């Protein structure tokens, strides 16, 4: 099993969010964007394999991720995904991809990392919105973990 470095994973998510944001705004080719973030200066700070996995995954599954988010967001607020600021949209796409495809990342880590990215890069209270949307995705994208977390909270009451 691969040794996971949480700090490098965190930086991978940060750079992936920035790359997704760039892609959303410019429409540049994925390889071009990826090369900008995998130069030595950045590569030393992150888990490059994980960065490539999540960036490639978000861009390749973009349509499906938007569909998943769209179903939840119409219930959560009046805004559609297209109306959400590109920073928050990047974070939501990243979190949704990681929920759906990166089972080695515990759901609490995915949500906490998304919240932190929103606090750093998003609008003032965007972290609350990001948290609410990702929380609504939990039951459908991570049903086993969700049920387990529910049973633990039931026992604590």
C-alpha positions as a Markdown table, in Angstrom:
| # | Residue | x | y | z |
|---|---|---|---|---|
| 1 | Unk | 0.0 | 0.0 | 0.0 |
| 2 | Unk | 1.2 | 3.5 | -0.9 |
| 3 | Unk | 2.4 | 5.7 | 2.0 |
| 4 | Unk | 0.0 | 8.7 | 2.0 |
| 5 | Unk | 1.5 | 12.1 | 3.0 |
| 6 | Unk | -1.4 | 14.3 | 4.2 |
| 7 | Unk | 0.5 | 17.5 | 3.6 |
| 8 | Unk | 1.4 | 16.6 | 0.0 |
| 9 | Unk | -2.2 | 15.4 | -0.5 |
| 10 | Unk | -3.5 | 18.8 | 0.7 |
| 11 | Unk | -1.2 | 20.6 | -1.7 |
| 12 | Unk | -2.3 | 18.3 | -4.5 |
| 13 | Unk | -5.9 | 19.3 | -3.9 |
| 14 | Unk | -4.9 | 23.0 | -3.7 |
| 15 | Unk | -3.1 | 22.8 | -7.1 |
| 16 | Unk | -5.8 | 20.7 | -8.6 |
| 17 | Unk | -8.5 | 23.2 | -7.6 |
| 18 | Unk | -6.4 | 26.0 | -9.1 |
| 19 | Unk | -5.9 | 24.0 | -12.3 |
| 20 | Unk | -9.7 | 23.2 | -12.5 |
| 21 | Unk | -10.4 | 26.9 | -12.0 |
| 22 | Unk | -8.0 | 27.8 | -14.8 |
| 23 | Unk | -9.6 | 25.1 | -17.1 |
| 24 | Unk | -13.1 | 26.5 | -16.3 |
| 25 | Unk | -12.1 | 30.0 | -17.2 |
| 26 | Unk | -9.8 | 29.4 | -20.2 |
| 27 | Unk | -10.9 | 26.1 | -21.6 |
| 28 | Unk | -7.2 | 25.3 | -22.2 |
| 29 | Unk | -6.2 | 21.7 | -22.9 |
| 30 | Unk | -5.7 | 19.5 | -19.8 |
| 31 | Unk | -2.1 | 18.6 | -20.7 |
| 32 | Unk | -1.1 | 22.3 | -21.0 |
| 33 | Unk | -2.6 | 23.1 | -17.6 |
| 34 | Unk | -1.2 | 20.0 | -15.9 |
| 35 | Unk | 2.3 | 20.8 | -17.1 |
| 36 | Unk | 2.1 | 24.2 | -15.4 |
| 37 | Unk | 1.5 | 22.6 | -12.1 |
| 38 | Unk | 3.9 | 19.6 | -12.3 |
| 39 | Unk | 7.1 | 21.6 | -12.7 |
| 40 | Unk | 9.8 | 20.9 | -10.1 |
| 41 | Unk | 8.9 | 23.8 | -7.9 |
| 42 | Unk | 5.4 | 22.6 | -7.4 |
| 43 | Unk | 6.0 | 18.8 | -7.8 |
| 44 | Unk | 8.2 | 18.7 | -4.7 |
| 45 | Unk | 5.3 | 20.1 | -2.6 |
| 46 | Unk | 2.6 | 17.6 | -3.7 |
| 47 | Unk | 1.8 | 14.0 | -4.5 |
| 48 | Unk | 2.0 | 14.3 | -8.3 |
| 49 | Unk | 0.3 | 11.0 | -8.9 |
| 50 | Unk | -2.7 | 12.0 | -6.8 |
| 51 | Unk | -2.7 | 15.5 | -8.4 |
| 52 | Unk | -2.8 | 13.9 | -11.9 |
| 53 | Unk | -5.5 | 11.5 | -10.9 |
| 54 | Unk | -7.9 | 14.1 | -9.5 |
| 55 | Unk | -7.3 | 16.7 | -12.2 |
| 56 | Unk | -7.7 | 14.2 | -15.0 |
| 57 | Unk | -10.7 | 12.6 | -13.3 |
| 58 | Unk | -12.5 | 15.9 | -12.8 |
| 59 | Unk | -11.9 | 17.0 | -16.4 |
| 60 | Unk | -12.8 | 13.5 | -17.9 |
| 61 | Unk | -15.9 | 13.1 | -15.8 |
| 62 | Unk | -16.9 | 16.8 | -15.8 |
| 63 | Unk | -20.4 | 16.3 | -17.4 |
| 64 | Unk | -21.3 | 13.5 | -14.9 |
| 65 | Unk | -20.0 | 15.5 | -12.0 |
| 66 | Unk | -22.1 | 18.4 | -13.0 |
| 67 | Unk | -25.2 | 16.2 | -13.2 |
| 68 | Unk | -24.6 | 14.9 | -9.7 |
| 69 | Unk | -24.0 | 18.3 | -8.3 |
| 70 | Unk | -27.0 | 19.7 | -10.2 |
| 71 | Unk | -29.4 | 17.3 | -8.6 |
| 72 | Unk | -28.2 | 18.2 | -5.1 |
| 73 | Unk | -27.8 | 22.0 | -5.7 |
| 74 | Unk | -31.4 | 22.5 | -6.9 |
| 75 | Unk | -32.5 | 21.1 | -3.6 |
| 76 | Unk | -29.9 | 23.0 | -1.6 |
| 77 | Unk | -30.4 | 26.5 | -3.1 |
| 78 | Unk | -31.9 | 28.5 | -5.9 |
| 79 | Unk | -28.5 | 28.6 | -7.7 |
| 80 | Unk | -27.5 | 26.2 | -10.5 |
| 81 | Unk | -23.9 | 25.0 | -10.8 |
| 82 | Unk | -23.3 | 27.5 | -13.6 |
| 83 | Unk | -24.3 | 30.4 | -11.3 |
| 84 | Unk | -21.8 | 29.4 | -8.6 |
| 85 | Unk | -18.6 | 31.3 | -8.5 |
| 86 | Unk | -15.8 | 29.4 | -10.5 |
| 87 | Unk | -13.7 | 29.0 | -7.3 |
| 88 | Unk | -16.6 | 27.3 | -5.5 |
| 89 | Unk | -17.5 | 25.3 | -8.6 |
| 90 | Unk | -13.9 | 24.1 | -8.8 |
| 91 | Unk | -13.9 | 23.0 | -5.2 |
| 92 | Unk | -17.3 | 21.3 | -5.6 |
| 93 | Unk | -16.2 | 19.4 | -8.7 |
| 94 | Unk | -13.0 | 18.3 | -6.9 |
| 95 | Unk | -14.8 | 17.2 | -3.8 |
| 96 | Unk | -17.5 | 15.3 | -5.8 |
| 97 | Unk | -14.9 | 13.5 | -7.9 |
| 98 | Unk | -13.0 | 12.5 | -4.8 |
| 99 | Unk | -16.1 | 11.3 | -3.1 |
| 100 | Unk | -17.0 | 9.2 | -6.2 |
| 101 | Unk | -13.6 | 7.9 | -7.2 |
| 102 | Unk | -11.0 | 8.2 | -4.4 |
| 103 | Unk | -12.2 | 5.8 | -1.7 |
| 104 | Unk | -8.8 | 5.9 | 0.0 |
| 105 | Unk | -9.7 | 9.5 | 1.0 |
| 106 | Unk | -12.0 | 9.3 | 4.0 |
| 107 | Unk | -15.2 | 11.4 | 3.5 |
| 108 | Unk | -14.4 | 13.7 | 6.5 |
| 109 | Unk | -11.0 | 14.5 | 4.9 |
| 110 | Unk | -12.7 | 15.3 | 1.6 |
| 111 | Unk | -15.2 | 17.7 | 3.2 |
| 112 | Unk | -12.6 | 19.3 | 5.5 |
| 113 | Unk | -10.2 | 19.9 | 2.7 |
| 114 | Unk | -12.9 | 21.4 | 0.5 |
| 115 | Unk | -14.0 | 23.7 | 3.4 |
| 116 | Unk | -10.4 | 24.8 | 3.9 |
| 117 | Unk | -10.0 | 25.6 | 0.2 |
| 118 | Unk | -13.2 | 27.6 | 0.2 |
| 119 | Unk | -12.0 | 29.5 | 3.3 |
| 120 | Unk | -8.7 | 30.4 | 1.6 |
| 121 | Unk | -9.9 | 31.0 | -2.0 |
| 122 | Unk | -13.6 | 31.5 | -1.9 |
| 123 | Unk | -15.9 | 34.3 | -1.0 |
| 124 | Unk | -16.4 | 35.1 | 2.7 |
| 125 | Unk | -19.0 | 32.5 | 3.6 |
| 126 | Unk | -18.6 | 30.1 | 0.6 |
| 127 | Unk | -17.2 | 27.4 | 2.9 |
| 128 | Unk | -20.7 | 27.0 | 4.4 |
| 129 | Unk | -22.2 | 26.5 | 1.0 |
| 130 | Unk | -19.5 | 24.0 | 0.0 |
| 131 | Unk | -20.0 | 22.1 | 3.2 |
| 132 | Unk | -23.8 | 21.9 | 2.8 |
| 133 | Unk | -23.6 | 20.7 | -0.8 |
| 134 | Unk | -20.9 | 18.1 | -0.2 |
| 135 | Unk | -22.8 | 16.9 | 2.9 |
| 136 | Unk | -25.9 | 16.3 | 0.8 |
| 137 | Unk | -23.8 | 14.2 | -1.6 |
| 138 | Unk | -22.5 | 11.9 | 1.2 |
| 139 | Unk | -25.5 | 9.5 | 1.3 |
| 140 | Unk | -25.5 | 8.8 | -2.4 |
| 141 | Unk | -21.7 | 8.8 | -3.2 |
| 142 | Unk | -20.4 | 7.2 | 0.0 |
| 143 | Unk | -23.4 | 5.2 | 1.3 |
| 144 | Unk | -21.3 | 2.7 | 3.4 |
| 145 | Unk | -19.4 | 5.5 | 5.2 |
| 146 | Unk | -22.5 | 7.5 | 5.6 |
| 147 | Unk | -24.5 | 4.7 | 7.2 |
| 148 | Unk | -21.5 | 4.0 | 9.4 |
| 149 | Unk | -21.3 | 7.6 | 10.5 |
| 150 | Unk | -25.0 | 7.7 | 11.2 |
| 151 | Unk | -24.9 | 4.6 | 13.4 |
| 152 | Unk | -21.9 | 6.0 | 15.3 |
| 153 | Unk | -23.8 | 9.3 | 16.0 |
| 154 | Unk | -26.9 | 7.3 | 17.0 |
| 155 | Unk | -24.9 | 5.4 | 19.6 |
| 156 | Unk | -23.5 | 8.7 | 21.0 |
| 157 | Unk | -26.9 | 10.1 | 21.6 |
